[in-house]
């Protein structure tokens, strides 16, 4: 079975050490907390924008109907 050269082994070991460092960083509590906060804020902002867009569309299409009045009442109540 052919064995690699010493340079190849050194290269592989360097890659493994970098991988281990990255895994340790990703397993830390601060990394998880930071990513959780970022994803949480993104979810809240995205949900807000999406719901505002949907309410705007609903108000445009159903403005003169009973449903439109209900949506207007909800929007006024939330303000």
Backbone atoms as SQL, in Angstrom:
CREATE TABLE atoms (id INTEGER PRIMARY KEY, chain TEXT, resi INTEGER, resn TEXT, atom TEXT, x REAL, y REAL, z REAL);
INSERT INTO atoms VALUES
  (1, 'A', 1, 'UNK', 'N', 0.840, -1.167, 0.000),
  (2, 'A', 1, 'UNK', 'CA', 0.000, 0.000, 0.000),
  (3, 'A', 1, 'UNK', 'C', 0.889, 1.235, 0.000),
  (4, 'A', 2, 'UNK', 'N', 0.738, 2.087, -1.011),
  (5, 'A', 2, 'UNK', 'CA', 1.643, 3.245, -1.095),
  (6, 'A', 2, 'UNK', 'C', 1.345, 4.253, 0.003),
  (7, 'A', 3, 'UNK', 'N', 2.387, 4.769, 0.561),
  (8, 'A', 3, 'UNK', 'CA', 2.246, 5.765, 1.610),
  (9, 'A', 3, 'UNK', 'C', 2.556, 7.141, 1.031),
  (10, 'A', 4, 'UNK', 'N', 1.911, 8.177, 1.594),
  (11, 'A', 4, 'UNK', 'CA', 2.120, 9.523, 1.112),
  (12, 'A', 4, 'UNK', 'C', 3.453, 10.075, 1.572),
  (13, 'A', 5, 'UNK', 'N', 3.805, 11.129, 0.965),
  (14, 'A', 5, 'UNK', 'CA', 5.058, 11.766, 1.346),
  (15, 'A', 5, 'UNK', 'C', 4.871, 12.516, 2.656),
  (16, 'A', 6, 'UNK', 'N', 5.954, 12.891, 3.245),
  (17, 'A', 6, 'UNK', 'CA', 5.919, 13.626, 4.518),
  (18, 'A', 6, 'UNK', 'C', 5.215, 14.971, 4.349),
  (19, 'A', 7, 'UNK', 'N', 5.366, 15.584, 3.188),
  (20, 'A', 7, 'UNK', 'CA', 4.713, 16.870, 2.910),
  (21, 'A', 7, 'UNK', 'C', 3.184, 16.712, 2.892),
  (22, 'A', 8, 'UNK', 'N', 2.709, 15.617, 2.306),
  (23, 'A', 8, 'UNK', 'CA', 1.268, 15.358, 2.264),
  (24, 'A', 8, 'UNK', 'C', 0.718, 15.117, 3.669),
  (25, 'A', 9, 'UNK', 'N', 1.469, 14.381, 4.463),
  (26, 'A', 9, 'UNK', 'CA', 1.036, 14.128, 5.841),
  (27, 'A', 9, 'UNK', 'C', 0.959, 15.433, 6.629),
  (28, 'A', 10, 'UNK', 'N', 1.964, 16.256, 6.480),
  (29, 'A', 10, 'UNK', 'CA', 1.977, 17.541, 7.175),
  (30, 'A', 10, 'UNK', 'C', 0.793, 18.393, 6.734),
  (31, 'A', 11, 'UNK', 'N', 0.490, 18.376, 5.454),
  (32, 'A', 11, 'UNK', 'CA', -0.644, 19.133, 4.908),
  (33, 'A', 11, 'UNK', 'C', -1.964, 18.618, 5.486),
  (34, 'A', 12, 'UNK', 'N', -2.125, 17.316, 5.560),
  (35, 'A', 12, 'UNK', 'CA', -3.348, 16.720, 6.093),
  (36, 'A', 12, 'UNK', 'C', -3.482, 17.036, 7.589),
  (37, 'A', 13, 'UNK', 'N', -2.403, 16.936, 8.322),
  (38, 'A', 13, 'UNK', 'CA', -2.447, 17.227, 9.753),
  (39, 'A', 13, 'UNK', 'C', -2.811, 18.690, 9.990),
  (40, 'A', 14, 'UNK', 'N', -2.284, 19.588, 9.176),
  (41, 'A', 14, 'UNK', 'CA', -2.626, 21.009, 9.311),
  (42, 'A', 14, 'UNK', 'C', -4.114, 21.231, 9.072),
  (43, 'A', 15, 'UNK', 'N', -4.663, 20.559, 8.071),
  (44, 'A', 15, 'UNK', 'CA', -6.106, 20.671, 7.798),
  (45, 'A', 15, 'UNK', 'C', -6.933, 20.119, 8.961),
  (46, 'A', 16, 'UNK', 'N', -6.530, 18.997, 9.503),
  (47, 'A', 16, 'UNK', 'CA', -7.247, 18.416, 10.629),
  (48, 'A', 16, 'UNK', 'C', -7.203, 19.328, 11.850),
  (49, 'A', 17, 'UNK', 'N', -6.078, 19.960, 12.091),
  (50, 'A', 17, 'UNK', 'CA', -5.984, 20.891, 13.216),
  (51, 'A', 17, 'UNK', 'C', -6.909, 22.090, 13.016),
  (52, 'A', 18, 'UNK', 'N', -6.986, 22.603, 11.781),
  (53, 'A', 18, 'UNK', 'CA', -7.902, 23.711, 11.497),
  (54, 'A', 18, 'UNK', 'C', -9.352, 23.278, 11.670),
  (55, 'A', 19, 'UNK', 'N', -9.676, 22.079, 11.226),
  (56, 'A', 19, 'UNK', 'CA', -11.035, 21.560, 11.399),
  (57, 'A', 19, 'UNK', 'C', -11.391, 21.424, 12.877),
  (58, 'A', 20, 'UNK', 'N', -10.463, 20.915, 13.665),
  (59, 'A', 20, 'UNK', 'CA', -10.706, 20.776, 15.099),
  (60, 'A', 20, 'UNK', 'C', -10.927, 22.142, 15.753),
  (61, 'A', 21, 'UNK', 'N', -10.160, 23.131, 15.342),
  (62, 'A', 21, 'UNK', 'CA', -10.327, 24.485, 15.877),
  (63, 'A', 21, 'UNK', 'C', -11.702, 25.027, 15.520),
  (64, 'A', 22, 'UNK', 'N', -12.127, 24.824, 14.277),
  (65, 'A', 22, 'UNK', 'CA', -13.447, 25.304, 13.857),
  (66, 'A', 22, 'UNK', 'C', -14.570, 24.588, 14.599),
  (67, 'A', 23, 'UNK', 'N', -14.436, 23.296, 14.814),
  (68, 'A', 23, 'UNK', 'CA', -15.463, 22.537, 15.530),
  (69, 'A', 23, 'UNK', 'C', -15.543, 23.014, 16.979),
  (70, 'A', 24, 'UNK', 'N', -14.408, 23.252, 17.614),
  (71, 'A', 24, 'UNK', 'CA', -14.403, 23.748, 18.986),
  (72, 'A', 24, 'UNK', 'C', -15.083, 25.111, 19.068),
  (73, 'A', 25, 'UNK', 'N', -14.830, 25.966, 18.101),
  (74, 'A', 25, 'UNK', 'CA', -15.447, 27.290, 18.080),
  (75, 'A', 25, 'UNK', 'C', -16.959, 27.176, 17.910),
  (76, 'A', 26, 'UNK', 'N', -17.394, 26.287, 17.026),
  (77, 'A', 26, 'UNK', 'CA', -18.821, 26.132, 16.771),
  (78, 'A', 26, 'UNK', 'C', -19.546, 25.468, 17.937),
  (79, 'A', 27, 'UNK', 'N', -18.853, 24.733, 18.758),
  (80, 'A', 27, 'UNK', 'CA', -19.473, 24.071, 19.899),
  (81, 'A', 27, 'UNK', 'C', -19.519, 24.972, 21.134),
  (82, 'A', 28, 'UNK', 'N', -18.918, 26.143, 21.065),
  (83, 'A', 28, 'UNK', 'CA', -18.894, 27.020, 22.236),
  (84, 'A', 28, 'UNK', 'C', -20.254, 27.661, 22.464),
  (85, 'A', 29, 'UNK', 'N', -20.505, 28.028, 23.709),
  (86, 'A', 29, 'UNK', 'CA', -21.794, 28.620, 24.074),
  (87, 'A', 29, 'UNK', 'C', -21.936, 30.001, 23.458),
  (88, 'A', 30, 'UNK', 'N', -20.869, 30.765, 23.429),
  (89, 'A', 30, 'UNK', 'CA', -20.967, 32.121, 22.880),
  (90, 'A', 30, 'UNK', 'C', -21.317, 32.085, 21.386),
  (91, 'A', 31, 'UNK', 'N', -20.777, 31.129, 20.666),
  (92, 'A', 31, 'UNK', 'CA', -21.093, 30.985, 19.247),
  (93, 'A', 31, 'UNK', 'C', -22.567, 30.641, 19.056),
  (94, 'A', 32, 'UNK', 'N', -23.059, 29.693, 19.853),
  (95, 'A', 32, 'UNK', 'CA', -24.467, 29.309, 19.760),
  (96, 'A', 32, 'UNK', 'C', -25.395, 30.431, 20.158),
  (97, 'A', 33, 'UNK', 'N', -25.036, 31.163, 21.208),
  (98, 'A', 33, 'UNK', 'CA', -25.856, 32.284, 21.656),
  (99, 'A', 33, 'UNK', 'C', -25.909, 33.387, 20.596),
  (100, 'A', 34, 'UNK', 'N', -24.747, 33.706, 20.038),
  (101, 'A', 34, 'UNK', 'CA', -24.690, 34.749, 19.004),
  (102, 'A', 34, 'UNK', 'C', -25.526, 34.352, 17.788),
  (103, 'A', 35, 'UNK', 'N', -25.384, 33.120, 17.337),
  (104, 'A', 35, 'UNK', 'CA', -26.165, 32.676, 16.179),
  (105, 'A', 35, 'UNK', 'C', -27.648, 32.613, 16.501),
  (106, 'A', 36, 'UNK', 'N', -27.996, 32.212, 17.715),
  (107, 'A', 36, 'UNK', 'CA', -29.398, 32.176, 18.109),
  (108, 'A', 36, 'UNK', 'C', -30.025, 33.556, 18.101),
  (109, 'A', 37, 'UNK', 'N', -29.285, 34.543, 18.603),
  (110, 'A', 37, 'UNK', 'CA', -29.801, 35.917, 18.610),
  (111, 'A', 37, 'UNK', 'C', -29.956, 36.433, 17.181),
  (112, 'A', 38, 'UNK', 'N', -28.972, 36.187, 16.346),
  (113, 'A', 38, 'UNK', 'CA', -29.034, 36.660, 14.960),
  (114, 'A', 38, 'UNK', 'C', -30.195, 36.005, 14.218),
  (115, 'A', 39, 'UNK', 'N', -30.336, 34.683, 14.341),
  (116, 'A', 39, 'UNK', 'CA', -31.437, 33.991, 13.661),
  (117, 'A', 39, 'UNK', 'C', -32.789, 34.420, 14.229),
  (118, 'A', 40, 'UNK', 'N', -32.854, 34.626, 15.538),
  (119, 'A', 40, 'UNK', 'CA', -34.098, 35.064, 16.159),
  (120, 'A', 40, 'UNK', 'C', -34.531, 36.435, 15.673),
  (121, 'A', 41, 'UNK', 'N', -33.588, 37.373, 15.617),
  (122, 'A', 41, 'UNK', 'CA', -33.913, 38.705, 15.109),
  (123, 'A', 41, 'UNK', 'C', -34.327, 38.650, 13.644),
  (124, 'A', 42, 'UNK', 'N', -33.643, 37.836, 12.872),
  (125, 'A', 42, 'UNK', 'CA', -34.009, 37.689, 11.469),
  (126, 'A', 42, 'UNK', 'C', -35.410, 37.126, 11.306),
  (127, 'A', 43, 'UNK', 'N', -35.757, 36.166, 12.149),
  (128, 'A', 43, 'UNK', 'CA', -37.094, 35.583, 12.088),
  (129, 'A', 43, 'UNK', 'C', -38.151, 36.620, 12.439),
  (130, 'A', 44, 'UNK', 'N', -37.918, 37.404, 13.491),
  (131, 'A', 44, 'UNK', 'CA', -38.884, 38.408, 13.916),
  (132, 'A', 44, 'UNK', 'C', -39.044, 39.491, 12.852),
  (133, 'A', 45, 'UNK', 'N', -37.940, 39.978, 12.334),
  (134, 'A', 45, 'UNK', 'CA', -38.006, 41.037, 11.312),
  (135, 'A', 45, 'UNK', 'C', -38.670, 40.508, 10.050),
  (136, 'A', 46, 'UNK', 'N', -38.299, 39.312, 9.629),
  (137, 'A', 46, 'UNK', 'CA', -38.893, 38.725, 8.433),
  (138, 'A', 46, 'UNK', 'C', -40.384, 38.477, 8.598),
  (139, 'A', 47, 'UNK', 'N', -40.788, 37.997, 9.762),
  (140, 'A', 47, 'UNK', 'CA', -42.211, 37.764, 10.017),
  (141, 'A', 47, 'UNK', 'C', -42.998, 39.064, 10.001),
  (142, 'A', 48, 'UNK', 'N', -42.412, 40.114, 10.567),
  (143, 'A', 48, 'UNK', 'CA', -43.073, 41.413, 10.593),
  (144, 'A', 48, 'UNK', 'C', -43.258, 41.964, 9.188),
  (145, 'A', 49, 'UNK', 'N', -42.213, 41.877, 8.392),
  (146, 'A', 49, 'UNK', 'CA', -42.299, 42.383, 7.019),
  (147, 'A', 49, 'UNK', 'C', -43.318, 41.574, 6.218),
  (148, 'A', 50, 'UNK', 'N', -43.285, 40.264, 6.366),
  (149, 'A', 50, 'UNK', 'CA', -44.222, 39.416, 5.628),
  (150, 'A', 50, 'UNK', 'C', -45.665, 39.690, 6.046),
  (151, 'A', 51, 'UNK', 'N', -45.923, 39.814, 7.339),
  (152, 'A', 51, 'UNK', 'CA', -47.295, 40.078, 7.777),
  (153, 'A', 51, 'UNK', 'C', -47.758, 41.462, 7.344),
  (154, 'A', 52, 'UNK', 'N', -46.871, 42.455, 7.357),
  (155, 'A', 52, 'UNK', 'CA', -47.246, 43.783, 6.873),
  (156, 'A', 52, 'UNK', 'C', -47.579, 43.750, 5.392),
  (157, 'A', 53, 'UNK', 'N', -46.811, 42.987, 4.633),
  (158, 'A', 53, 'UNK', 'CA', -47.069, 42.856, 3.199),
  (159, 'A', 53, 'UNK', 'C', -48.418, 42.182, 2.950),
  (160, 'A', 54, 'UNK', 'N', -48.705, 41.134, 3.703),
  (161, 'A', 54, 'UNK', 'CA', -49.978, 40.418, 3.530),
  (162, 'A', 54, 'UNK', 'C', -51.154, 41.307, 3.918),
  (163, 'A', 55, 'UNK', 'N', -51.030, 42.037, 5.031),
  (164, 'A', 55, 'UNK', 'CA', -52.114, 42.934, 5.443),
  (165, 'A', 55, 'UNK', 'C', -52.331, 44.018, 4.395),
  (166, 'A', 56, 'UNK', 'N', -51.252, 44.549, 3.829),
  (167, 'A', 56, 'UNK', 'CA', -51.374, 45.568, 2.778),
  (168, 'A', 56, 'UNK', 'C', -52.105, 45.012, 1.565),
  (169, 'A', 57, 'UNK', 'N', -51.747, 43.805, 1.150),
  (170, 'A', 57, 'UNK', 'CA', -52.427, 43.191, 0.008),
  (171, 'A', 57, 'UNK', 'C', -53.901, 42.946, 0.302),
  (172, 'A', 58, 'UNK', 'N', -54.189, 42.444, 1.497),
  (173, 'A', 58, 'UNK', 'CA', -55.580, 42.169, 1.871),
  (174, 'A', 58, 'UNK', 'C', -56.382, 43.464, 1.883),
  (175, 'A', 59, 'UNK', 'N', -55.804, 44.528, 2.414),
  (176, 'A', 59, 'UNK', 'CA', -56.510, 45.816, 2.432),
  (177, 'A', 59, 'UNK', 'C', -56.749, 46.348, 1.026),
  (178, 'A', 60, 'UNK', 'N', -55.816, 46.088, 0.117),
  (179, 'A', 60, 'UNK', 'CA', -55.989, 46.552, -1.265),
  (180, 'A', 60, 'UNK', 'C', -57.100, 45.786, -1.970),
  (181, 'A', 61, 'UNK', 'N', -57.172, 44.486, -1.753),
  (182, 'A', 61, 'UNK', 'CA', -58.136, 43.667, -2.476),
  (183, 'A', 61, 'UNK', 'C', -59.525, 43.668, -1.847),
  (184, 'A', 62, 'UNK', 'N', -59.616, 43.794, -0.526),
  (185, 'A', 62, 'UNK', 'CA', -60.896, 43.668, 0.159),
  (186, 'A', 62, 'UNK', 'C', -61.269, 44.939, 0.907),
  (187, 'A', 63, 'UNK', 'N', -60.957, 46.078, 0.348),
  (188, 'A', 63, 'UNK', 'CA', -61.143, 47.342, 1.049),
  (189, 'A', 63, 'UNK', 'C', -62.620, 47.657, 1.298),
  (190, 'A', 64, 'UNK', 'N', -63.498, 47.347, 0.372),
  (191, 'A', 64, 'UNK', 'CA', -64.902, 47.737, 0.488),
  (192, 'A', 64, 'UNK', 'C', -65.786, 46.642, 1.051),
  (193, 'A', 65, 'UNK', 'N', -65.224, 45.545, 1.449),
  (194, 'A', 65, 'UNK', 'CA', -66.036, 44.433, 1.931),
  (195, 'A', 65, 'UNK', 'C', -65.986, 44.356, 3.448),
  (196, 'A', 66, 'UNK', 'N', -66.771, 43.458, 3.995),
  (197, 'A', 66, 'UNK', 'CA', -66.800, 43.240, 5.438),
  (198, 'A', 66, 'UNK', 'C', -65.423, 42.800, 5.929),
  (199, 'A', 67, 'UNK', 'N', -64.761, 41.962, 5.137),
  (200, 'A', 67, 'UNK', 'CA', -63.435, 41.488, 5.537),
  (201, 'A', 67, 'UNK', 'C', -62.464, 42.650, 5.637),
  (202, 'A', 68, 'UNK', 'N', -62.566, 43.582, 4.698),
  (203, 'A', 68, 'UNK', 'CA', -61.715, 44.764, 4.739),
  (204, 'A', 68, 'UNK', 'C', -61.961, 45.590, 5.981),
  (205, 'A', 69, 'UNK', 'N', -63.222, 45.709, 6.406),
  (206, 'A', 69, 'UNK', 'CA', -63.552, 46.435, 7.626),
  (207, 'A', 69, 'UNK', 'C', -62.959, 45.744, 8.853),
  (208, 'A', 70, 'UNK', 'N', -62.988, 44.443, 8.857),
  (209, 'A', 70, 'UNK', 'CA', -62.409, 43.699, 9.966),
  (210, 'A', 70, 'UNK', 'C', -60.903, 43.935, 10.029),
  (211, 'A', 71, 'UNK', 'N', -60.236, 43.898, 8.885),
  (212, 'A', 71, 'UNK', 'CA', -58.792, 44.120, 8.853),
  (213, 'A', 71, 'UNK', 'C', -58.475, 45.551, 9.283),
  (214, 'A', 72, 'UNK', 'N', -59.283, 46.531, 8.843),
  (215, 'A', 72, 'UNK', 'CA', -59.084, 47.916, 9.283),
  (216, 'A', 72, 'UNK', 'C', -59.222, 48.026, 10.798),
  (217, 'A', 73, 'UNK', 'N', -60.214, 47.341, 11.363),
  (218, 'A', 73, 'UNK', 'CA', -60.409, 47.379, 12.807),
  (219, 'A', 73, 'UNK', 'C', -59.208, 46.776, 13.537),
  (220, 'A', 74, 'UNK', 'N', -58.684, 45.670, 13.006),
  (221, 'A', 74, 'UNK', 'CA', -57.503, 45.026, 13.623),
  (222, 'A', 74, 'UNK', 'C', -56.317, 45.961, 13.556),
  (223, 'A', 75, 'UNK', 'N', -56.101, 46.604, 12.413),
  (224, 'A', 75, 'UNK', 'CA', -54.962, 47.498, 12.261),
  (225, 'A', 75, 'UNK', 'C', -55.102, 48.698, 13.209),
  (226, 'A', 76, 'UNK', 'N', -56.302, 49.276, 13.291),
  (227, 'A', 76, 'UNK', 'CA', -56.516, 50.406, 14.204),
  (228, 'A', 76, 'UNK', 'C', -56.310, 49.978, 15.649),
  (229, 'A', 77, 'UNK', 'N', -56.744, 48.781, 16.007),
  (230, 'A', 77, 'UNK', 'CA', -56.590, 48.291, 17.366),
  (231, 'A', 77, 'UNK', 'C', -55.125, 48.079, 17.710),
  (232, 'A', 78, 'UNK', 'N', -54.352, 47.578, 16.775),
  (233, 'A', 78, 'UNK', 'CA', -52.952, 47.309, 17.034),
  (234, 'A', 78, 'UNK', 'C', -52.112, 48.578, 17.105),
  (235, 'A', 79, 'UNK', 'N', -52.563, 49.646, 16.503),
  (236, 'A', 79, 'UNK', 'CA', -51.812, 50.902, 16.563),
  (237, 'A', 79, 'UNK', 'C', -51.950, 51.466, 17.933);
